[in-house]
Amino acid sequence: MNDEMKYIILLGDGMADTPLEALNGKTPLEYAKTPNMDSIAQKGICGLARTVPKGMIPGSDTANLSVFGYNPAESYTGRAPLEALNMNISLGPRDAAFRCNIVKTAGGIMEEFNGGQIDTALSMIVIEEIAARISYPGIVLYPGVSYRNMMIWRGFPYDELPATAPPHDITGRSTAPHMPKGPGAGLLIEIMEKSREIIASSRAVKVAMKRYKGAPESLWLWGGGRKPSMATLTERFGLRGFTISAVDLINGIGRAAGLVPCSVPGATGYLDTNYEGKAAALLDCLERGNFVYLHVESPDESGHEGSLEHKLQAIEDFDKRVVGPVLEGVANRFKRHALLVMPDHPTPVKIKTHSDEPVPFCMYRSTGWNDASLAGKSSQYYSEPAAGKTGLFVPEGHRLIELMINGKL
């Protein structure tokens, strides 16, 4: 049995929620069957943590930075450059990266922020068609995975970046009040409008839509930022390891933190993702390093859909098909280990977007705790109300990684 201390974070994106009448006043985490997360809360500690500093927008970028152990108020330079890192796109000091969603709007309303869960093959054709038919100095488009693509503005001529809106935050709402504003906004809007014309007139896109899933209508540019600069987790804590995620953002944060992305076939970021493959990959990665950050996107996607049925399924799948196998595998293969399970932020199905309330976490250390104040901070169940009742509150979520490593804050 491997005797090196191993550290694991299992992140269920957007799992946290609010009480719902349809669940008799319970949250999805309370209502769902989660025996494995409950077991961690019972044997370890359970509490609440604030992952989004007050005054910052609650996004997967800022919140996951916290869980990785970085203070977003100090480290955050924008979402898109983190994703660009994982796409192996180099950024110069004056370059700006923008997330480039393929979306579907109708009558000025944001209908689908993901282009109808567009297949990557169709998305690539859309991006290639637009790239071939627009010509602006410094503008380069890069295809990504599904609806998640990238635009780089080389030599961005302004000191400040434009204000933009995540399309998943305005589903079902008018796009007009949420168009880019500020330096460079005019060109972003022009590109978005031209993309609509190009998609509508493209024969290649029309042919591809008969073969692949998706409803592409236009581009939506958001999440602009410049190249980040962060001390690695090896430099800070001696952690050497991997990220496991279907999402460029998570793997991009990991790269900035000195981690290596581990590719898992069939990892989609949705309900059909390869949960078992992710759990198995984590155990193999721990043989080669001492830290793994495993991220599951499906609870967040379900929250953005406003689908309670899908969110409950995503939570139960995460518990049964990821947390359970990881618990068993780690216990059998690694004598000394620490495990943190949590969401990054709430994505309540009622509002279909992120909110900034503190989130529940549960944590177990095989070597115990080095802080007497943590005694009795366990819970029979893992949920928002149960975590609140323990009285354990971590106001700076980026310190959770210190708690996991050192057994004290």
Secondary structure, DSSP 8 states (H G I E B T S, - for coil): -B-S-EEEEEEETTBB---BGGGTTB-HHHHS--HHHHHHHHHSEEEEE--S-TTS---HHHHHHHHHT--HHHH---HHHHHHHHTT----TT-EEEEEEEEEEETTEEEETTTTT--HHHHHHHHHHHHHH---TTEEEEEEETTEEEEEETT---SS--B---GGGSTTSBSGGGS-BSTTHHHHHHHHHHHHHHHHH-HHHHHHHTTS-----EEEEEEEE-------HHHHH---EEEE-S-HHHHHHHHHTT-EE---TT--SSTTS-HHHHHHHHHHHHHH-SEEEEEE-HHHHHHHHT-HHHHHHHHHHHIIIIIHHHHHHHHHHBSSEEEEEE-SSB--TTTTS---S-EEEEEEETT--S-GGGTT---SS-SHHHHHHT--EESSGGGHHHHHHHS--
